[in-house]
Amino acid sequence: MPIFEYKCIKCNKISEFLELRDSKQSRVCPHCGSSELTKQISVFSAQVKEGQSKKCFGCSDNTCPHSRG
């Protein structure tokens, strides 16, 4: 199940929730109890394992450390 981040409009704290893709479950802020939450765009990372290409798919110049090597 993917993890989604929600920001509470009332207390401005961000919380993470596990949810199914088609989940219609209502969320409640664990900090203040408000149900006024907005879904946030999360940043994620990927790890390159040994033996795989060391170049990122997004590297287009030599500023990325993965493009040298």
N, C-alpha and C positions, 0 to 999 in steps of 0.2 A: 504494500500500500504506500502511496506517495505521502510525503509530509508537506503540508501547506502552512504558510505563515499568515496570521491575521493580526491586524492592528486594531486596538480598541479605540473608538472615537472618544470615549469618556475619559480614560486614564492614560492614553497614548502608549500603552505597553504592547509589545508584540509577543504573541503566543504561537506555538506550533501545534498542529493537530494532524493525526493520521486520518485519512479518509479515502473511501472508494471513489472512483471516477464519477459515478452517477449519484453520489450521496446527496440527499436533500436535507440532511441533518442540520438542525440549527445549532450554532455555536454560542457559547457563553464565555465571557472573559473570566479566567480563573483568578484574576487579581481583584476585580471590583464587581463581578457578577453581571455586567452589562451585556446585552445581546447586540449592541451596535458595533459590529466588527466589519472591517473591510479586508479583503484578500490582498496580500502583498505579492509583488514579484520577487521571487527568491533568487539568490545567486547560488550556483552550485559549482563543483569542481570535479574533474576527472583525473584519475591517476594513470600515467603511462607505465605499463609493466615492462620489465626487462625483456628484450627481444622484439618488442614492437617498435614501430617507427617513433623516433624521438621528436618528430616535427608535429606541431599542433595543426589541426585542420584550418584554424583561423590565422596562422602566421603568414603574413604577406610581405614582411620586410625583415631586416636583420636586427630589429630591436628586441624581439622575443628571444629569450635564452634557449628555447627549443629549436630555433632555426639555425643555431650554430652547433654542429655536432653531427 
